[in-house]
Amino acid sequence: MRSNMPTMKITWHIKKDLLVCPVCRSLEGYTWTFDTSKDDKMGDVLKHPVYGAVWGLQGSLIKEENGKCRCEIKHEVDLSDAAARLRKIRDRLATKLGRG
């Protein structure tokens, strides 16, 4: 059964140039998924199964030879399950009130 709570996805994105380090290049597109129905919390850092802690509250934790890491993370929240649940509640209320 699918949850009726939103999920959050965080995806690693690199700058697509020659300055990107090998670690960041291998992280390109890696996605962490957090299920809010399971109280799945991000915590203070994003951890990768191979590279360990890669992103903290201040940004990237990757130490690049060329200086500061320029990678970004992008957040995506999926509210489709919550929206479907709200539509069902609305429809039930409309039916009970004789408006459906």
C-alpha positions in Angstrom: 0.0 0.0 0.0 1.3 3.4 -0.9 1.5 6.1 1.7 -0.6 9.2 1.6 2.3 11.4 2.7 4.7 13.3 0.5 8.1 12.0 -0.4 11.2 14.1 -0.9 13.9 13.4 -3.4 17.3 15.1 -3.3 19.5 14.7 -6.4 23.2 15.5 -6.9 24.1 17.7 -9.9 27.5 18.6 -11.2 28.7 21.5 -13.3 29.3 19.8 -16.7 32.8 20.9 -17.4 36.4 19.6 -17.1 36.9 21.0 -13.5 34.6 18.5 -11.9 36.5 16.0 -9.7 36.1 12.2 -10.2 34.1 11.8 -7.0 31.5 14.4 -7.9 31.4 13.1 -11.5 30.5 9.6 -10.1 27.8 11.2 -7.9 26.0 12.9 -10.8 22.3 12.0 -10.7 22.5 10.1 -7.4 19.2 10.5 -5.6 18.3 10.2 -1.9 14.6 9.5 -1.2 13.0 10.3 2.1 9.5 9.0 3.0 7.8 11.4 5.3 5.2 8.7 6.3 8.0 6.7 7.9 9.5 9.7 9.7 12.5 9.2 7.4 14.8 12.2 8.3 17.7 13.6 6.4 19.6 14.6 9.4 22.5 17.1 9.1 24.3 15.3 6.2 23.6 13.3 3.1 25.5 10.1 3.1 26.5 8.1 0.0 27.0 4.3 0.4 30.5 4.5 -1.1 31.7 8.0 -0.3 30.1 8.6 3.1 29.0 12.1 4.1 29.0 14.2 0.9 26.6 17.1 1.7 26.1 19.0 4.9 24.2 22.1 6.1 26.9 24.3 4.6 27.0 22.6 1.3 29.2 20.0 -0.3 31.7 18.1 1.9 33.7 17.0 -1.1 37.3 18.4 -1.1 38.3 19.1 -4.6 41.9 19.8 -5.8 40.7 22.9 -7.7 39.2 24.5 -4.7 35.6 24.6 -3.5 33.1 22.1 -4.9 30.6 23.7 -7.2 28.0 20.8 -7.2 24.4 21.4 -6.3 21.6 19.4 -4.9 18.0 19.8 -6.2 15.0 19.0 -4.1 11.8 17.5 -5.4 8.7 16.9 -3.3 6.0 14.5 -4.6 2.6 15.5 -3.3 0.6 13.4 -5.7 -0.4 10.9 -3.0 -1.4 13.6 -0.6 -3.4 15.4 -3.3 -5.2 12.2 -4.2 -6.1 11.7 -0.6 -7.4 15.2 -0.3 -9.6 14.7 -3.4 -11.1 11.6 -1.9 -11.9 13.5 1.3 -13.4 16.4 -0.7 -15.6 14.0 -2.7 -16.8 12.2 0.4 -17.7 15.5 2.0 -19.5 16.7 -1.1 -21.5 13.5 -1.2 -22.5 13.8 2.5 -23.5 17.4 2.0 -25.5 16.5 -1.1 -23.3 18.4 -3.5 -21.8 15.4 -5.3 
